[in-house]
């Protein structure tokens, strides 16, 4: 009879330890899922910023090309005027 009681006490302790361990693992899982969600949010935010930066770069490059074309036209016009005034 004593052996059965000892076995039951041991099994009860094992059960409590297993429940404690399960609770700890569930908490760790929740924390990991929260961290994962934060990382995904950060990633999405950075991805949006990257797309916006790429769009800004494209716009800036287009503006640069426009300014360079204007500069070239005005430079050519100025050179042409200088040639005419020398003649």
C-alpha atoms as an extended CHARMM CRD file, in Angstrom:
* protein
*
        87  EXT
         1         1  UNK       CA              0.0000000000        0.0000000000        0.0000000000  PROA      1               0.0000000000
         2         2  UNK       CA              2.8490000000        2.3760000000        0.8280000000  PROA      2               0.0000000000
         3         3  UNK       CA              4.4180000000        1.7370000000       -2.5480000000  PROA      3               0.0000000000
         4         4  UNK       CA              1.1760000000        2.6860000000       -4.3090000000  PROA      4               0.0000000000
         5         5  UNK       CA              0.8860000000        5.9050000000       -2.2920000000  PROA      5               0.0000000000
         6         6  UNK       CA              4.5030000000        6.7810000000       -3.0410000000  PROA      6               0.0000000000
         7         7  UNK       CA              3.9090000000        6.0610000000       -6.7130000000  PROA      7               0.0000000000
         8         8  UNK       CA              0.7750000000        8.2490000000       -6.7120000000  PROA      8               0.0000000000
         9         9  UNK       CA              2.6470000000       11.1000000000       -5.0020000000  PROA      9               0.0000000000
        10        10  UNK       CA              5.4890000000       10.7470000000       -7.4890000000  PROA      10              0.0000000000
        11        11  UNK       CA              3.0320000000       10.7480000000      -10.4150000000  PROA      11              0.0000000000
        12        12  UNK       CA              1.2620000000       13.8040000000       -8.9650000000  PROA      12              0.0000000000
        13        13  UNK       CA              4.5850000000       15.6430000000       -8.7200000000  PROA      13              0.0000000000
        14        14  UNK       CA              5.4490000000       14.6300000000      -12.2820000000  PROA      14              0.0000000000
        15        15  UNK       CA              2.0670000000       15.9540000000      -13.4100000000  PROA      15              0.0000000000
        16        16  UNK       CA              2.6260000000       19.2790000000      -11.5980000000  PROA      16              0.0000000000
        17        17  UNK       CA              6.1110000000       19.5720000000      -13.0530000000  PROA      17              0.0000000000
        18        18  UNK       CA              4.7700000000       18.7970000000      -16.5220000000  PROA      18              0.0000000000
        19        19  UNK       CA              2.0050000000       21.4030000000      -16.1220000000  PROA      19              0.0000000000
        20        20  UNK       CA              4.5450000000       23.9750000000      -14.9250000000  PROA      20              0.0000000000
        21        21  UNK       CA              6.8040000000       23.1850000000      -17.8580000000  PROA      21              0.0000000000
        22        22  UNK       CA              3.8610000000       23.4020000000      -20.2700000000  PROA      22              0.0000000000
        23        23  UNK       CA              2.8920000000       26.7890000000      -18.8090000000  PROA      23              0.0000000000
        24        24  UNK       CA              6.4630000000       28.0360000000      -19.1670000000  PROA      24              0.0000000000
        25        25  UNK       CA              6.6160000000       26.8380000000      -22.7610000000  PROA      25              0.0000000000
        26        26  UNK       CA              3.2610000000       28.4380000000      -23.5650000000  PROA      26              0.0000000000
        27        27  UNK       CA              4.5210000000       31.7400000000      -22.1320000000  PROA      27              0.0000000000
        28        28  UNK       CA              7.7150000000       31.4400000000      -24.1490000000  PROA      28              0.0000000000
        29        29  UNK       CA              5.6210000000       30.7140000000      -27.2480000000  PROA      29              0.0000000000
        30        30  UNK       CA              3.4910000000       33.8290000000      -26.6500000000  PROA      30              0.0000000000
        31        31  UNK       CA              6.6150000000       35.9400000000      -26.2200000000  PROA      31              0.0000000000
        32        32  UNK       CA              8.1370000000       34.4670000000      -29.3650000000  PROA      32              0.0000000000
        33        33  UNK       CA              4.9600000000       35.1120000000      -31.3430000000  PROA      33              0.0000000000
        34        34  UNK       CA              4.8790000000       38.7220000000      -30.0910000000  PROA      34              0.0000000000
        35        35  UNK       CA              8.5160000000       39.1830000000      -31.0910000000  PROA      35              0.0000000000
        36        36  UNK       CA              7.7860000000       37.6490000000      -34.4830000000  PROA      36              0.0000000000
        37        37  UNK       CA              4.8440000000       40.0130000000      -35.0110000000  PROA      37              0.0000000000
        38        38  UNK       CA              7.0240000000       43.0030000000      -34.0860000000  PROA      38              0.0000000000
        39        39  UNK       CA              9.7510000000       41.8720000000      -36.4840000000  PROA      39              0.0000000000
        40        40  UNK       CA              7.1820000000       41.4130000000      -39.2530000000  PROA      40              0.0000000000
        41        41  UNK       CA              5.8010000000       44.9170000000      -38.5760000000  PROA      41              0.0000000000
        42        42  UNK       CA              9.3160000000       46.3580000000      -38.6480000000  PROA      42              0.0000000000
        43        43  UNK       CA             10.0540000000       44.4760000000      -41.8670000000  PROA      43              0.0000000000
        44        44  UNK       CA              6.8650000000       45.7410000000      -43.5150000000  PROA      44              0.0000000000
        45        45  UNK       CA              7.6430000000       49.2820000000      -42.4100000000  PROA      45              0.0000000000
        46        46  UNK       CA             11.1750000000       49.0580000000      -43.7890000000  PROA      46              0.0000000000
        47        47  UNK       CA              9.8690000000       47.5700000000      -47.0150000000  PROA      47              0.0000000000
        48        48  UNK       CA              7.4770000000       50.5130000000      -47.4360000000  PROA      48              0.0000000000
        49        49  UNK       CA             10.3130000000       52.9460000000      -46.7070000000  PROA      49              0.0000000000
        50        50  UNK       CA             12.4840000000       51.1510000000      -49.2490000000  PROA      50              0.0000000000
        51        51  UNK       CA              9.8000000000       51.4130000000      -51.9210000000  PROA      51              0.0000000000
        52        52  UNK       CA              9.2990000000       55.1020000000      -51.1050000000  PROA      52              0.0000000000
        53        53  UNK       CA             13.0550000000       55.7060000000      -51.2670000000  PROA      53              0.0000000000
        54        54  UNK       CA             13.2420000000       53.9390000000      -54.6360000000  PROA      54              0.0000000000
        55        55  UNK       CA             10.3780000000       56.1100000000      -55.9110000000  PROA      55              0.0000000000
        56        56  UNK       CA             12.1040000000       59.2270000000      -54.5830000000  PROA      56              0.0000000000
        57        57  UNK       CA             15.3100000000       58.1670000000      -56.3230000000  PROA      57              0.0000000000
        58        58  UNK       CA             13.4660000000       57.6350000000      -59.6090000000  PROA      58              0.0000000000
        59        59  UNK       CA             11.8420000000       61.0630000000      -59.3140000000  PROA      59              0.0000000000
        60        60  UNK       CA             15.1460000000       62.7180000000      -58.4430000000  PROA      60              0.0000000000
        61        61  UNK       CA             16.8870000000       61.0460000000      -61.3730000000  PROA      61              0.0000000000
        62        62  UNK       CA             14.1230000000       62.2460000000      -63.7140000000  PROA      62              0.0000000000
        63        63  UNK       CA             14.4400000000       65.7750000000      -62.3340000000  PROA      63              0.0000000000
        64        64  UNK       CA             18.2130000000       65.6250000000      -62.7740000000  PROA      64              0.0000000000
        65        65  UNK       CA             17.8320000000       64.5600000000      -66.3990000000  PROA      65              0.0000000000
        66        66  UNK       CA             15.3970000000       67.4240000000      -66.9870000000  PROA      66              0.0000000000
        67        67  UNK       CA             17.7670000000       69.9470000000      -65.4250000000  PROA      67              0.0000000000
        68        68  UNK       CA             20.7170000000       68.5820000000      -67.3920000000  PROA      68              0.0000000000
        69        69  UNK       CA             18.7410000000       68.8290000000      -70.6350000000  PROA      69              0.0000000000
        70        70  UNK       CA             17.7550000000       72.4450000000      -69.8160000000  PROA      70              0.0000000000
        71        71  UNK       CA             21.3720000000       73.2600000000      -68.9840000000  PROA      71              0.0000000000
        72        72  UNK       CA             22.5530000000       71.7680000000      -72.2590000000  PROA      72              0.0000000000
        73        73  UNK       CA             19.9470000000       73.7220000000      -74.2760000000  PROA      73              0.0000000000
        74        74  UNK       CA             20.8220000000       77.0020000000      -72.5530000000  PROA      74              0.0000000000
        75        75  UNK       CA             24.5310000000       76.3800000000      -72.9080000000  PROA      75              0.0000000000
        76        76  UNK       CA             24.1230000000       75.6720000000      -76.6260000000  PROA      76              0.0000000000
        77        77  UNK       CA             21.9550000000       78.7730000000      -77.0040000000  PROA      77              0.0000000000
        78        78  UNK       CA             24.5740000000       80.8670000000      -75.2080000000  PROA      78              0.0000000000
        79        79  UNK       CA             27.3580000000       79.4550000000      -77.3810000000  PROA      79              0.0000000000
        80        80  UNK       CA             25.3030000000       80.1510000000      -80.4650000000  PROA      80              0.0000000000
        81        81  UNK       CA             24.6920000000       83.7340000000      -79.3550000000  PROA      81              0.0000000000
        82        82  UNK       CA             28.4050000000       84.2050000000      -78.6590000000  PROA      82              0.0000000000
        83        83  UNK       CA             29.2920000000       82.9210000000      -82.1330000000  PROA      83              0.0000000000
        84        84  UNK       CA             26.7680000000       85.2930000000      -83.7350000000  PROA      84              0.0000000000
        85        85  UNK       CA             28.0510000000       88.2730000000      -81.7950000000  PROA      85              0.0000000000
        86        86  UNK       CA             31.6450000000       87.5550000000      -82.8960000000  PROA      86              0.0000000000
        87        87  UNK       CA             30.6860000000       87.4400000000      -86.5410000000  PROA      87              0.0000000000
